[in-house]
Amino acid sequence: MTDAAANPLLSPSPLAFELPDYPRIRPEHYLPAFREAFAAHRAEVEAIATSTETPTFQNTLVALERSGELLGRVARTFYTVSSADATADIQEIDERLAPLMSAHQDAVTLDAGLYARVAAVHAQLDDLGLDGEDRYLVERTYREMTNAGAGLDVADKTVLTELNQQLSVLTTTFEKNLLADTNDLAVVFEDAAELHGLTDGELSAAARNAADRGLDGKFVVTLTLFTGHPYLSSLTSRASREKLMTASRSRGRRGNENDNRAVLTEIVRLRAERARVLGYDSHAAYVTADETAGSPEAVHALLRRLAVPAAENARQEQAALQDIIDGDGDGFPLAAHDWAFYTERVRAALYDLDRTALRPWFEAERVLVDGVFRAATDLYGITFTERPDLPAYHPEARVFEVRNEDGSHLGLYILDLYTRDSKRGGAWMNSIQSQSALRGTAPIVVNNLNVPQPAPGSPTLLTLDEVTTLFHEFGHALHGLFATVTYPHFAGTAVFRDFVEFPSQVNEMWIFWPEILAAYARHIDTDEPLPEEVVAKLRESEAFNQGFATSEYLAASWLDQAWHSLDVEDTASEIDVDAFEATALADIGLDNPAVPTRYSSTYFAHVFSGGYSAGYYSYIWSEVLDADTVEWFRENGGLTRANGDRFRERLLGVGGSKDPLEAYRDFRGRDARIEPLLERRGLTG
């Protein structure tokens, strides 16, 4: 046994609210702590599975919920770091841990004795007098264990366990390769003239990136997770735009040691094989069977319905952009790296609006405090106090205590705003600890973004897209903070994947809410509010460029579905990734070279190293609910405490403790309508 006194992971943290004591945790502590936690959890499960008592709700389901507390604490502590500060030591641990974690999860989920006891309780469910969260716990645990293969015979379980371990290694490899190639492909510019069009703050960030790499006097632009880049809208040099786009699109497909093509096709093959073992035709069928969508066919129907008008809108937008180019006498056809730049030209012509000039009104601290936090205070009554005495996992991550309106402690919120080479791309929310009445725990939630950090002394000025991302991720954080459940199974954002984006998308509505916008969108130098005429133009132009935005998103969603709709026979021979992508995008009519997919396969981390495999459609699926909810808020007075209480109590607060569509009906009074979404995205024709 490991000495708990020598390993801070093996005992509850002494810090307030049980925030992990990161300053004391060293990389060498993780694997020993995991091994001890695996053993402890396995012993707890073994005691439940081999009990001679008649299976009951208490001695089986509740006992299972009580088990694994140490493992959960160690895992959440580690995975927070492995995604946000993946040093070489942490990456090595992650690689070694992946098959161990997979094997342990299978040992629990596929335990025949445990499954028999859960099944016995489920069989008598109608006679147990259970309701609410208790009843749902029985239903979900039985469903999830069955779906994971707990009812298979020993031979199939052996195959399944081996497949899961292989997949755990491959997905970890995919993420490691992507991080390395993204860092390697950061674009070096020799002279500031090549970056004409960027703001002083953006140039400062590029100079800082170069200095950090020992390239003093040069400028380095790091890549974003998605295909495009915020700087493409303002770089006046077409060569610089092309250089940036080419680097982005080449990630994971350069034939070097970080090439992800063989990795992802092997992931696809193994997922198809696993689906067959579990009794499904494809991985997509396996995944969607236990989501609100129910089947790949339902997903495909929605994506195809939206793709036709989206592609047509994109073609119309493309023609307008080409007119600008032709009018300048430049004589080149619009390319993908030109789209964002000329979109701003058209936006300026049509709406007299330059979105790239808005950054002085979006200073990061003010957006956070007077925008994101204020909207939450006005709507839900909660307050935020920074706690510099509480150390996070990285010096740049900030800790805030969140309190309810009555002053009671709600949880901790951690914001990690800036990009760094050790942080994976994109933006996300995760929990270090979740609320559970059974365990007496309060939530600790983290938001990570990848905003370029300017030189010391320079303000951090956000783009409107970055403002949107912060509000979006904070919506996830609110979901994690507000979920109030008994059982860890349902804590925080533990809801169906195609529902989880709903609360985060709803929170974006407050960006332009008048009293919120007036509070945070103030000029960094003059403190003047964003002019009303600019706000009006932003609203007027909301549907502008939605053809492009919808098309690039749908293209990525369709790629995800195409890969994961393959069966075992389809994956038996070698697959040419580029050819597969081209065929898939042509199939849905989203093969416009000027509108590349938001994520190409080799850097599609959501589905090949994250939790969105066969589920990237969930953003648009959830947006149906989101747009319908925004309509409800507007019809009922908007930013009011009464509306906030209703949304918190009936949706955010239930976590995963009831069927999400039932929770939505409880909030809205009916099922969602798709028309608000179609109108928002300009798809009503």
KEPADREN-630455 format. One record per residue (C-alpha): residue in three letters; x, y, z. Coordinates in pm, whole numbers, plus 50000, padded with zeros to 5 digits. Example, Ala and Ser with C-alpha at 12.3 -4.5 7.8 and 13.67 -1.06 7.14 Angstrom:
KEPADREN-630455
Ala512304955050780Ser513674989450714
//
This chain:
KEPADREN-630455
Met500005000050000Thr501175035249920Asp501825058250214Ala498915082950216Ala500995108350403Ala503545108450121Asn500965109549840Pro498505138749864Leu496135121549620Leu495325093649864Ser493495114550120Pro490955142650099Ser492495176250026Pro493105199050326Leu492255229350113Ala488925247050140Phe486055229949960Glu488335200149891Leu490075217149600Pro492925193449511Asp496205204049669Tyr497925208349333Pro501075225249470Arg501865193149660Ile500955169149377Arg503855158149159Pro503675136848843Glu505105106549022His502135106449259Tyr499525098748993Leu500145062748885Pro500595049049241Ala497405067049343Phe495535052749046Arg496725017449126Glu495545020449484Ala492255035849375Phe491685007949121Ala492244981849389Ala489974999149638His487175002949386Arg487504967049267Ala487234954649626Glu484114975649681Val482504962249364Glu483524926649449Ala481794929849787Ile478574940649616Ala478764914649340Thr479434884949572Ser477034894549849Thr474804866049965Glu472004890150055Thr468984893249827Pro469664921849581Thr467944954049684Phe468074990049578Gln470154999049883Asn472654970349889Thr473224970749513Leu472485003949341Val473175027449631Ala476215006949734Leu477525009649377Glu477055047449388Arg479055049249709Ser481925029449557Gly484855043949368Glu485085076749554Leu488895076249569Leu489195067049202Gly486855094849099Arg488805120349298Val492175109449158Ala490885106948801Arg489245141248794Thr492355156748945Phe494595140948682Tyr492465145548372Thr492045182448449Val495825185448424Ser496315161848129Ser494035183247912Ala495145217748028Asp498825213348115Ala500065182047939Thr503785183648004Ala505965155247877Asp505705137848217Ile501925140748219Gln501665128147860Glu503735097647947Ile501475090248244Asp498405094948026Glu499695069447775Arg500505043948045Leu497205050448220Ala494885046947920Pro494825008647897Leu494785005448276Met491755027948306Ser489975010048022Ala490634976048179His489384987848515Gln486205003048376Asp485474970848189Ala486174949948499Val483444969148679Thr480924974448401Leu481184938748267Asp481204921348607Ala478714892848569Gly477864891048938Leu477244928348964Tyr475154928448648Ala473044899348775Arg472244918649093Val471434950648904Ala469244930648664Ala467454914348957Val466574948149105His465524961048763Ala463264930748709Gln461214939449017Leu461334977148964Asp457564981848948Asp457164964849286Leu459794984449475Gly457855016649524Leu460725037449387Asp460155070249207Gly462055100449086Glu465835098449095Asp465815064549270Arg463805047648999Tyr465755064748722Leu469015052648877Val467885016648843Glu466735021948485Arg469875039748372Thr472375017048546Tyr470744986148396Arg470505002348053Glu474105014548053Met475564981548172Thr473524962547915Asn474554986747639Ala478204983147743Gly478074945247705Ala477524932648061Gly475114906347930Leu477564891147684Asp479174857247733Val482724853747861Ala484294850347516Asp482654881847382Lys483554901047698Thr487164891347649Val487094904647294Leu485284935947406Thr487804943247681Glu490704939747439Leu488994963047189Asn488344989147457Gln491974988447571Gln493254992147215Leu490895021147159Ser491975038347478Val495585037647361Leu494735049547010Thr492585078847120Thr495325089947358Thr497835087047072Phe495575107546844Glu495415135947097Lys499165134747164Asn499935135646790Leu497545164446735Leu499005185347015Ala502555179246889Asp501705186746526Thr499705217646617Asn502655231346812Asp505085221846535Leu502965239146271Ala502655272246454Val503345296846173Val506525317446191Phe506495352046029Glu509745370645982Asp508375405645974Ala505425424546123Ala504515435945771Glu503365400545694Leu500805404445973His499405437745862Gly495815440645975Leu496335425846320Thr495855447546625Asp498715458146852Gly497525432447105Glu497535404646847Leu501025414246731Ser502125414847093Ala500805379547142Ala502595367546828Ala505855383646943Arg505475367347285Asn504895333447121Ala508075337946919Ala510115348447221Asp508865318047414Arg510295296547131Gly513615314747126Leu512745333646806Asp513255369146927Gly512375395046667Lys510015372146482Phe506305365346516Val504585331946575Val500875325846525Thr499615294646699Leu496835273946544Thr493315269646672Leu491655235646698Phe489225242346412Thr490175246846047Gly489925284546027His491635310646241Pro490395343646388Tyr493245362646218Leu492055352645871Ser489405379745888Ser491925407945927Leu495225397545764Thr495585418745451Ser498325396945301Arg496775369045099Ala500035349645120Ser499945351345500Arg496345339845507Glu497155310645281Lys500195301545492Leu498055300645806Met495225280445648Thr497625255745486Ala499305248945819Ser495975243545989Arg494655219345729Ser497855198945713Arg497805188246077Gly498035151046127Arg498505142845759Arg502115151845675Gly503645117045681Asn505695124745991Glu505625108046333Asn502505127946423Asp500475116346123Asn497005106546244Arg495605089545934Ala496495054046028Val495505061046388Leu492025073546304Thr491245046146051Glu492255020146309Ile489985037346563Val487135035546313Arg487814998646244Leu487934989146611Arg484805009146691Ala482944991246411Glu484194957846541Arg483124966546894Ala479684976946774Arg479224943046610Val480224924946929Leu477614945847110Gly474944937246855Tyr474854969046646Asp475414974746276Ser477745004046332His479315025846599Ala476815053346512Ala473935029246575Tyr475495019246907Val475995055247023Thr472675070146916Ala470655041047058Asp471175056247403Glu470825092847313Thr467745114247260Ala468145109746881Gly467565072246908Ser469105062246574Pro471585073446304Glu468655076846064Ala467135104246279Val470445122546285His470975118845912Ala467495131645838Leu468125163646035Leu471565169345882Arg470305164045527Arg467305186645588Leu469625214845693Ala472455208645444Val470545217745127Pro469525253245226Ala472825258745410Ala474855249845100Glu472675272244884Asn473085301345126Ala476855295645124Arg476915296944745Gln475055330144751Glu477515343645007Gln480395331044795Ala479095349744492Ala478945381944693Leu482525376944809Gln483695369844453Asp482055402144339Ile484225421344585Ile487375404244457Asp486435410144095Gly485575446044171Asp489075451044307Gly490465437943979Asp492505411044156Gly491315383343927Phe491625352944152Pro488885328744254Leu487815329944617Ala489685303744822Ala489015290545171His491695312945320Asp490005343545166Trp486495337845297Ala486775354345639Phe488675384645506Tyr486205392345229Thr483265384445453Glu484315414145663Arg484515435145345Val480955425445252Arg479765430445607Ala481245465245598Ala479565472445265Leu476155458645358Tyr475985468345722Asp478755494245762Leu480165470846025Asp483745460146095Arg483675432346353Thr487465431446367Ala487435466846508Leu485265457546806Arg487995442647025Pro488675474447227Trp485135470647363Phe485735434747475Glu488435436247742Ala488595401547894Glu488265410448263Arg485295432748200Val483625406647981Leu484055381448260Val482975402548557Asp480455426848408Gly479185403248139Val479385366348217Phe479195369048596Arg476655397348597Ala474235378548372Ala474415348948610Thr473875371648912Asp470875389248755Leu469305356748640Tyr470105333148927Gly471165355349218Ile474595339049250Thr477765358849324Phe481475353849251Thr484485361849469Glu488015355349350Arg490025333449587Pro493735339749519Asp494455320049838Leu493255288249663Pro495855275249416Ala494735259049092Tyr496645234148875His498435261648680Pro499495296948779Glu497335312148504Ala494155294748624Arg492025316248856Val489735303349131Phe486405319549222Glu484035310149502Val480395309649394Arg477645316749646Asn473875314549629Glu471715345149680Asp471335336750051Gly475105336450092Ser475455298750114His478385282349936Leu477485268049595Gly480845257549451Leu484135268249297Tyr484645281048943Ile488095280048780Leu488895299748465Asp491965291048257Leu491795316247974Tyr495075315647782Thr496585292447525Arg499885274647589Asp501765246447421Ser500835221847696Lys497095228247660Arg494985209847406Gly493115231047154Gly489575243547170Ala487505253047472Trp485805231147728Met484335226848073Asn485175198748311Ser484515190848676Ile487165184848939Gln484395176149183Ser480645172249136Gln477785178149372Ser476245147349536Ala474005146149842Leu475025109749894Arg478675119449925Gly478195154350065Thr480275170749794Ala479995205049629Pro480935212349267Ile484295224949142Val484065233248772Val486685244748522Asn486435264948201Asn489355263447958Leu489775286347657Asn492705292347422Val492955330247399Pro496385343247285Gln498135359947579Pro499525394647508Ala502825407347644Pro502885417548012Gly501165450748066Ser499005448147754Pro495255442647797Thr493595410747673Leu491095421547410Leu488715394547290Thr487115389346953Leu483345386446943Asp483805349146877Glu485915346047191Val483275364747390Thr480725339847258Thr482965310647355Leu483345323647710Phe479575327547754His479075293047597Glu481525274747819Phe480185292848122Gly476785278348036His478335243948085Ala479835256248412Leu476425267548535His475025233348450Gly477805217648657Leu477305241848945Phe473505239848960Ala472875202548920Thr471485191449256Val471225153849281Thr471575125649527Tyr473685101649325Pro477075107949160His475765089648853Phe473665120248764Ala475955148048885Gly476805179248691Thr476645176148314Ala476115138148318Val473305139948064Phe472855125347717Arg475565137847481Asp473055152747238Phe471515173047523Val474665185247698Glu475245214647462Phe471765228647522Pro472415248547844Ser475675262647711Gln474045274647390Val471195290947584Asn473695310847789Glu474965327547470Met471715347347449Trp472855371547720Ile475775384347510Phe473555410047339Trp470995414447614Pro470835452547652Glu471675457048021Ile474405430548009Leu475995443647690Ala475915479247825Ala477775467948136Tyr480655449047976Ala481075462247621Arg482885494647705His485925508847527Ile489205500347695Asp490465536347669Thr487365558447690Asp484895536447882Glu482305545447619Pro479695518247563Leu479515500247233Pro477505524747020Glu473845516246982Glu474075518346606Val476855492146609Val474745469446828Ala471855473746587Lys474095464446296Leu475355433846481Arg471775422546535Glu470835430446177Ser473785409946049Glu473255379746279Ala472055357945992Phe474855370145765Asn477455343345681Gln475225316745835Gly475445297245510Phe479165293245565Ala478915287545941Thr476155261845910Ser477805244245617Glu481215240445782Tyr479585226846097Leu477265203045911Ala480195190745701Ala482075180946018Ser478975164646163Trp478475144845845Leu482105133645839Asp481675120746193Gln478535101846092Ala480135088445773Trp483135074145955His481045058846230Ser478325044946006Leu480855020845852Asp480444984345944Val483164958345993Glu483284948845623Asp483624985345520Thr486734988845736Ala488384956045640Ser490624971645376Glu492795002745390Ile490905035545369Asp492275066245194Val491335094045436Asp491335122145179Ala489235102244931Phe486805091645204Glu486295127645313Ala485715139244956Thr483125112144889Ala481305118345216Leu481065155845166Ala479895151744807Asp477195127944930Ile475565155445136Gly476375183744895Leu478875201045122Asp481965196444904Asn482515233244824Pro486325239044831Ala485825274544953Val483885261745258Pro486085235645424Thr484755213445698Arg485145228746043Tyr487305198946140Ser489035175845900Ser489425139946015Thr493095141446115Tyr492485169446365Phe488895161146461Ala489665157446830His486005158346933Val485395124246775Phe488795107046769Ser490085116447113Gly487105132347284Gly483635121047381Tyr481735131247069Ser482255100946842Ala479105097046630Gly477815126046840Tyr479165158146691Tyr475635163546556Ser474655171346916Tyr475395208546877Ile472735213746611Trp470435188246778Ser470675207847103Glu470285240646918Val466715231246834Leu466025232147209Asp468215262847255Ala466465284246993Asp463075273847129Thr464205283047482Val465485317147375Glu462045323347230Trp460515313947568Phe462785337847759Arg461905366347525Glu458195359047553Asn458405358547933Gly460395389748015Gly463965378347954Leu466565383948223Thr464455380448538Arg465025361648861Ala461715343148814Asn462805330448474Gly466225321248610Asp464715301848898Arg462455282448662Phe465315273648426Arg467595264448715Glu465035243348898Arg463485224748606Leu466465220348374Leu469915228848502Gly469235216848853Val468095181848762Gly471485172348614Gly471055137948461Ser468485126248714Lys465565124748471Asp465015120048101Pro466255152647942Leu463325156647706Glu460945151347996Ala462835178648182Tyr462515201147878Arg458775195547857Asp458515203348227Phe460275236448166Arg458705246347834Gly455285230347864Arg455695212447530Asp458265197047298Ala460645220347116Arg459785234346774Ile462445235446499Glu461195267746341Pro463145291446571Leu466365273546474Leu465605275646102Glu464875312746134Arg468045319246337Arg470265302446078Gly468495317645779Leu467245283745656Thr463565291945616Gly463995298045243
//
